[in-house]
Amino acid sequence: MVKEELYITVPSVFRCPISLDVMKSPVSLCTGVTYDRSSIQKWLESGHDTCPATMQVLPSKDFIPNLTLHRLINLWIQSSTLRPGSNSPRLLLATPPAISEVQAKLLMEKVERESCDDSLSKVAEFVSCCEENRKFVARFDGFVEVIAGVLKRKCVEIKALETAVRILDLILSENGVTEGLNKLILKSNQENKFLSAIVLILQHGSLNSKITSVRVLESLALDSESKRRISDSQDLISILLQLLKTNNNGSLNDAVTSILTTISITRSIRSRLIENGIVEILSNSLTEKSLKLLATLSTCSEGRSAISSEPKCAAAIVEKLLKVSKRGTEDAVTVLWSTCCLNKEEKVKEAVVKGNGVTKILVIMQREGEGNVKMMCRDLVKALRAVCKDWCLGSYETKTTHIRPC
C-alpha cells in the first residue's frame, strides 16, 4: 500500500529562529526568545554573548526548557499526522523561508570577513523573499556598509560583485538607504573603488547585472556633486558609450541613456559625450530616453551643431513625433526648435519638411495649451515657412485654432 504524503504549513512559533526547523527541545533565554536547544548551544559555544534574534547582550547565558511550547508542538505533530482514514501518512513540512533573520545576521558577519558569493547569494535570497525581509535588513545596523564594502574591495569575484549590486537594488526603495549609500560611497572619497567595480560588472557581468548596476549607480546621483563624481570616471563613460554602440537590448540601452542624461549637468561632460559620437549612436535607435538626452545636449552649441551634422538625426526625431508620450514630444520639439530656430540650420529644416514634420508640428501646436511647447511649435512653423513648398504657410496665422492645408 502506498503511503500518503501530507503537506502542511508549520506555525512560525514552532520553528527555531536559527535553524528554521521544528523545535525538538525548545528552550528560552532570559530575553524571552525561544530556540531549539542544539541551535542555541552552538551559538553560545561559538563565543557569542547576545540573543540571536534581538542582539541584546545576555546578562546570563542560562536557558530554561519551554515545556508549554514543547507540549504544543507534540500535540500539533500528533494531530497533523493522525488523519481519519490514514494508517501511516508521511508528514512533509512546507518549505520554510530561505534563511531566518538570525541566519542573516550570521551571514553578514561572514560576508564582512570573506565576501564569498555563497553567503551573498543567501542574503540576496533572504532579501528578495518579501518586503518584511527588506525592511529588516535596511534597519539592520551596518548592513548597507557591509554590502557596499564588497564593491570597494580588491580581487572580489565577479559573481560576488553582481550579487552585492543585486542586493543593493532590492533595498534602494527602503527609507534612508539611497541617501546612506550615497554618503557612504560618493561623499567619502571612495567612489573610485566603487565605480571600478561597476565598470567590471558592465564589462564582464550578465545582462541583468549590467542593467541593475546602472540603475543602482543612477539612484546615487542625488545632487550635483554626486553627478560630477560619477561623470569624472573616464573608464565608466567609455564603457557606457561602448554598450550603447554594441548592445541591442532595449532595457540596457534605456538604462545607460538615462544615467548619461542624469549626469550631463556640465558643459564638459556634454562635450565629452558629443566628441565620442553620442549623437550618431542615439540616432541609430531613437527612443524616448534618447530624445531626453538629445534635448539635454541641444542646450549647448556643440550639441546643436552635432545634431545638425548627423544626417539621420532630424529625420528620426520627426518620425517619432506623435508616437511618443507628452514628455517625449516636448523633448523632440525642443531638439528641433534648438537646431532650426537657434542655430537656423537649413539642412535640419529641409529634413523636417521632407519628413512631413510641418503637419506633425501643427497637430502638436493645436493640441497643446499655452506653454513652452506651443511657443516652440509657433517658432518652428515660422522658421520652416520659407522651406516648405507643399503647404501655403505664407499666409498661415500661427494663432489659428485649426489646421488648413492648401
C-alpha positions in Angstrom: 0.0 0.0 0.0 1.4 3.4 -1.0 1.9 5.8 1.9 0.1 9.1 1.7 2.1 12.3 1.8 0.7 15.2 3.8 2.0 18.7 3.1 1.3 21.2 5.9 2.3 24.7 6.9 4.2 24.9 10.2 3.2 27.6 12.7 6.1 30.1 12.8 6.3 29.9 16.6 7.2 26.2 16.3 10.3 26.9 14.2 13.6 27.7 15.7 14.7 31.2 14.7 18.2 29.9 14.0 17.7 26.6 12.1 14.0 27.2 11.0 13.3 23.6 11.8 10.5 22.5 14.1 12.0 22.6 17.6 12.6 19.2 19.3 13.7 20.7 22.6 12.6 24.3 22.9 14.5 26.4 25.5 14.1 30.1 26.4 16.8 32.7 27.0 16.5 35.4 29.6 15.3 37.7 26.8 12.2 35.6 26.4 13.0 34.3 22.9 12.8 30.5 22.4 15.2 28.4 20.4 15.9 24.7 19.8 18.5 23.6 22.4 21.1 22.4 19.9 21.0 25.6 17.8 21.3 28.0 20.8 24.1 25.9 22.3 26.1 26.1 19.2 25.5 29.8 19.0 26.7 30.4 22.6 29.6 28.0 22.4 30.9 29.8 19.3 31.7 32.8 21.5 28.5 35.0 21.1 27.1 36.7 24.2 24.0 38.1 22.6 20.5 36.9 21.9 20.5 36.0 18.2 17.0 37.4 17.5 17.2 40.7 19.4 21.0 41.1 19.6 20.7 42.1 23.2 23.7 41.4 25.4 22.9 38.4 27.7 23.4 39.1 31.4 23.2 35.3 31.7 23.7 32.5 29.2 21.5 30.1 31.1 18.3 28.9 29.5 15.3 27.0 30.7 13.1 24.4 28.9 9.9 25.8 27.4 7.7 22.9 28.5 4.5 24.6 27.4 5.7 25.1 23.8 7.1 21.6 23.8 3.7 20.1 24.6 2.0 22.2 22.0 4.5 21.1 19.3 4.0 17.5 20.2 0.2 17.9 20.1 0.4 19.6 16.8 2.6 16.8 15.3 0.2 14.2 16.5 -2.9 15.9 15.2 -1.2 16.6 11.9 -0.1 13.0 11.3 -3.2 11.1 12.5 -5.9 11.8 10.0 -9.1 9.7 9.6 -8.6 7.0 7.0 -4.8 7.2 7.0 -2.8 4.4 8.6 0.7 6.0 8.5 0.9 9.1 6.5 4.2 10.8 6.0 4.5 14.4 7.3 6.1 16.8 4.9 6.7 20.3 6.2 6.0 23.2 3.9 9.2 24.9 2.6 10.5 27.5 5.1 11.9 30.8 4.1 15.4 30.8 2.6 17.1 31.9 5.9 16.0 33.4 9.1 16.8 36.8 10.5 19.3 35.3 12.8 21.0 33.4 10.0 21.0 36.7 8.0 23.0 38.4 10.8 25.4 35.5 10.9 25.8 35.6 7.1 26.6 39.3 7.3 29.4 38.6 9.6 30.8 36.1 7.1 30.3 38.5 4.2 32.3 41.2 6.0 35.1 38.7 6.5 35.2 36.9 3.2 32.9 38.5 0.6 32.1 35.0 -0.7 29.3 34.7 -3.3 27.7 31.7 -1.4 27.0 33.9 1.6 25.9 36.9 -0.5 23.6 34.7 -2.5 21.8 33.5 0.7 21.5 37.1 1.8 20.1 38.0 -1.7 17.6 35.2 -1.4 16.5 36.4 2.0 16.1 40.0 0.9 14.2 39.0 -2.3 11.8 36.8 -0.3 9.4 39.5 1.0 9.0 43.2 1.9 9.4 42.4 5.6 12.9 41.0 5.0 13.9 44.0 3.0 12.7 46.3 5.8 14.6 44.2 8.3 18.0 44.4 6.6 17.5 48.1 5.8 17.1 48.7 9.5 19.9 46.3 10.5 22.8 48.4 11.7 25.8 48.1 9.3 24.0 46.1 6.6 24.4 48.6 3.8 28.0 49.3 4.8 28.9 45.6 4.6 27.3 45.1 1.1 28.8 48.4 -0.2 32.1 47.2 1.3 32.1 44.2 -1.1 32.1 46.6 -4.0 35.1 48.6 -2.7 37.4 45.6 -2.1 40.1 44.4 -4.4 40.2 40.9 -6.1 36.5 40.1 -5.5 34.9 37.6 -7.9 32.6 39.0 -10.5 29.7 36.8 -9.2 30.1 38.3 -5.7 30.1 41.8 -7.2 26.9 41.1 -9.2 25.2 39.7 -6.1 26.1 42.7 -4.0 24.7 45.0 -6.6 21.5 43.0 -6.8 21.1 43.2 -3.0 21.5 47.0 -3.1 19.0 47.3 -5.9 16.4 45.3 -3.9 16.6 47.6 -0.9 17.1 51.0 -2.5 13.4 51.9 -2.1 13.6 51.4 1.7 13.7 54.5 3.8 17.1 56.1 4.0 19.1 53.5 2.1 19.8 55.6 -1.0 20.9 58.6 1.0 23.1 56.4 3.2 24.7 54.7 0.3 25.3 58.0 -1.5 27.1 59.3 1.6 29.0 56.1 2.1 30.3 55.9 -1.4 30.2 59.2 -3.3 30.7 61.5 -0.3 33.6 59.6 1.3 36.2 59.9 -1.4 35.9 56.2 -2.1 34.0 56.4 -5.3 36.9 55.2 -7.5 36.8 51.7 -5.9 33.0 51.5 -6.2 33.0 52.8 -9.8 35.8 50.4 -10.7 33.5 47.5 -9.5 30.6 48.9 -11.6 32.9 49.1 -14.7 33.9 45.5 -14.1 30.3 44.3 -14.0 29.5 46.3 -17.2 32.4 44.6 -18.9 32.0 41.0 -17.7 28.7 40.7 -15.9 25.4 39.2 -17.1 22.8 41.3 -18.9 20.6 41.6 -15.8 23.6 42.6 -13.7 24.6 45.3 -16.1 21.1 46.8 -16.0 20.9 46.6 -12.2 24.4 48.1 -11.7 23.5 51.1 -14.0 20.2 51.5 -12.1 21.9 51.5 -8.7 24.5 54.0 -9.9 21.9 56.4 -11.2 20.0 56.2 -7.9 23.1 57.5 -6.2 23.3 60.6 -8.4 21.2 62.6 -5.9 22.9 66.0 -6.3 25.3 68.0 -8.5 28.4 66.8 -6.6 27.4 63.1 -6.9 26.7 63.5 -10.6 30.1 65.2 -11.1 31.9 62.5 -9.3 30.3 59.8 -11.5 30.9 61.7 -14.7 34.6 62.2 -13.8 35.2 58.5 -14.3 36.7 58.2 -17.8 36.5 54.4 -17.7 32.8 54.4 -16.8 31.8 56.9 -19.5 33.8 54.9 -22.1 32.2 51.6 -21.2 28.7 53.2 -21.1 29.2 54.5 -24.6 30.6 51.2 -25.8 27.5 49.4 -24.5 25.2 51.9 -26.4 27.2 51.2 -29.6 27.3 47.4 -29.4 24.3 46.3 -27.3 20.9 45.6 -28.8 18.9 45.1 -25.6 16.4 47.9 -25.2 16.3 47.8 -21.4 20.0 48.1 -21.0 20.2 50.9 -23.6 17.4 52.8 -21.8 19.2 52.4 -18.5 22.5 53.7 -20.0 20.9 56.6 -21.8 19.0 57.5 -18.6 22.2 57.8 -16.5 24.0 59.7 -19.2 21.2 62.2 -19.2 21.3 62.4 -15.4 25.0 63.1 -15.1 25.1 65.5 -18.1 24.9 68.6 -15.9 28.1 70.4 -17.0 29.2 71.6 -20.4 32.4 69.5 -20.1 30.6 66.1 -19.8 28.2 67.1 -22.6 31.2 68.0 -24.8 32.9 64.7 -23.9 29.8 62.7 -25.0 29.5 64.7 -28.2 33.2 64.2 -29.0 32.7 60.4 -28.6 29.9 60.3 -31.1 26.8 60.1 -28.9 24.5 61.8 -31.4 25.2 59.3 -34.1 24.8 56.4 -31.6 21.4 57.7 -30.4 20.2 58.5 -34.0 20.6 54.8 -35.0 18.0 53.7 -32.5 15.9 56.6 -31.2 13.8 56.1 -28.0 12.1 58.4 -25.6 15.2 58.2 -23.4 17.3 59.1 -26.4 15.1 62.2 -27.0 15.7 63.3 -23.5 19.4 63.1 -23.8 19.4 64.8 -27.2 17.3 67.6 -25.6 19.9 68.0 -22.9 22.7 68.1 -25.4 20.9 70.7 -27.5 21.3 73.2 -24.7 24.9 73.8 -25.8 26.2 75.0 -29.2 28.4 71.9 -29.7 25.3 69.7 -29.2 23.2 71.6 -31.7 26.0 71.5 -34.2 26.4 67.8 -33.7 22.7 67.1 -34.1 22.6 69.3 -37.2 25.6 67.5 -38.7 24.1 64.0 -38.2 22.1 63.2 -41.4 19.8 60.7 -39.7 19.0 62.6 -36.5 16.4 65.2 -37.6 14.5 62.6 -39.8 14.5 60.1 -36.9 13.1 62.8 -34.5 10.4 63.8 -36.9 9.5 60.1 -37.3 8.9 59.9 -33.5 6.6 62.9 -33.4 3.0 62.0 -32.4 4.3 58.5 -31.5 5.7 59.3 -28.1 4.5 60.5 -24.7 3.8 64.1 -23.8 7.3 64.3 -22.2 8.9 62.7 -25.3 7.0 65.1 -27.6 8.4 68.1 -25.6 11.9 66.7 -25.8 11.6 66.1 -29.6 10.2 69.6 -30.2 13.0 71.1 -28.0 15.7 69.5 -30.2 14.0 70.6 -33.5 13.5 74.1 -32.1 17.1 74.4 -30.9 18.5 73.4 -34.3 16.0 75.1 -36.6 15.4 78.3 -34.6 18.6 78.9 -32.6 21.2 77.5 -35.0 19.0 78.1 -38.1 20.4 75.0 -39.8 18.9 74.8 -43.3 19.8 71.1 -43.6 17.7 70.3 -40.5 14.8 72.4 -41.8 14.8 70.5 -45.1 14.8 67.2 -43.2 11.9 68.3 -41.1 9.8 69.4 -44.1 10.7 66.3 -46.1 9.6 64.0 -43.3 6.2 65.8 -43.1 7.3 67.4 -39.9 5.3 70.6 -40.6 2.0 68.7 -40.4 3.0 67.0 -37.2 4.2 70.2 -35.6 0.9 71.9 -36.4 -1.0 69.0 -34.9 1.1 69.3 -31.7 0.5 73.0 -31.7 -3.2 72.6 -32.0 -3.5 70.2 -29.0 -1.1 71.9 -26.7 -2.2 74.5 -24.2 -0.3 77.7 -23.8 3.2 76.9 -22.8 6.8 76.4 -23.9 5.9 73.6 -26.4 3.3 75.6 -28.2 5.6 78.6 -28.3 8.4 76.4 -29.8 5.9 75.0 -32.4 5.0 78.5 -33.5 8.6 79.4 -33.9 9.2 76.2 -35.9 6.3 76.9 -38.2 7.7 80.4 -38.9 11.2 79.0 -39.4 10.0 76.3 -41.8 7.8 78.6 -43.8 10.5 79.5 -46.3 11.5 75.9 -46.8 8.0 74.4 -47.2 6.8 74.3 -50.7 3.8 72.0 -50.4 1.9 74.0 -47.8 0.6 77.5 -48.1 2.3 78.7 -44.9 3.0 82.2 -46.3 -0.4 83.4 -45.1 -0.8 80.9 -42.2 -1.6 82.6 -38.9 0.1 80.6 -36.2 -2.5 81.6 -33.7 -5.3 80.0 -35.6 -7.4 77.3 -34.0 -7.5 74.8 -36.9 -5.2 73.3 -39.5 -5.8 74.4 -43.1 -3.7 72.8 -45.8 -3.9 74.2 -49.3 
